[in-house]
Amino acid sequence: MKITGTCIECLISRVRLECTLAHADAQLTEKTISSCGTLLSSLRTAPLSHPQIASRIHRRAYDLLGNPDPFFELKKSGNEESMEVCRKVKKDLVTFRDYVLAAVIANTFDYGVKGHTVTDNFADFFRKEFEKGLTIDDTDRIVPLCSRVVYLSDNCGEIVFDRLLIQYLKSQGAHVTLAVKEIPMLNDAMLKDARMLGLDHIVDLLTTNGNRGEIGICLEDIPADLTDAIERCTLIIAKGMANFESLSELTELPPVAYLMATKCQPVADEVGVPVGSKIAMLRC
């Protein structure tokens, strides 16, 4: 997906959040926002996707703030809250659709999307959203493709519920490659989060989507083991809007199951659903 005017507003609001999380003073905040705005103006007409542009903006902000991981505390609290909720609800998850829905609800752990708020009571939110179900539900078409899966993760907090879905896939005989972030980017899950949850002992291959700190995924920059896994897989499970924005216009991919909550208008419009919808959408 290409960048829109709404995306620009959202990007700058997220840079402002990063300044707050990094405890930047007014002078440094103004300098960071101004520099990122200038860079954004120079990139908005470049032949780049929205995630590629956003990645450059956030790396500039991190450099100026002198903080490589401003979302550190939010990531930690997100994982902790998700583990608490997970213990309460996992007994109610039985079918593939149940596990997919749980993982999609957890995709709402996403800070800094303009107009989207992370709930203060995830347990109550989870139960209400679980009752509503999926707006787009292609799970019956997805499940036969799950013999060899590449799972592209997204946020902390969310990855706790990804683990439940991955455990279900493994119980059904699937081969699973899991890709997480190698270096910090927003509140995305990293290798240390996956290892903390024991996912390195669950999946067949734990890898990263590269060492540049990309939002979503840039296939030109991924490591060789992930390239090989994608070439051999029967299905890519792509979590979250950034992975959707990175892959949705590409051709010659294996079947892709996009699992996400549509948290902004441009992505919702692209999919054809209202903002706030929960999506399990297969594209072949």
Secondary structure, 3 states (H helix, E strand, C coil): CCCCHHHHHHHHHHHHHHHHHCCCCHHHHHHHHHHHHHHHHHHCCCCCCHHHHHHHHHHHHHHHHCCCCCCHHHHHHHHHHHHHHHHHHHHHCCCHHHHHHHHHHHHHCCCCCCCCCCCCCHHHHHHHHHHHCCCEECHHHHHHHCCEEEEECCECCHHHHHHHHHHHHHHCCCEEEEEEECCCCCCECEHHHHHHCCHHHCCCEEEECCCCCCCCCCHHHCCHHHHHHHHHCCEEEEEHHHHHHHHCCCCCCCCEEEEEECCCHHHHHHHCCCCCCEEEEEEC
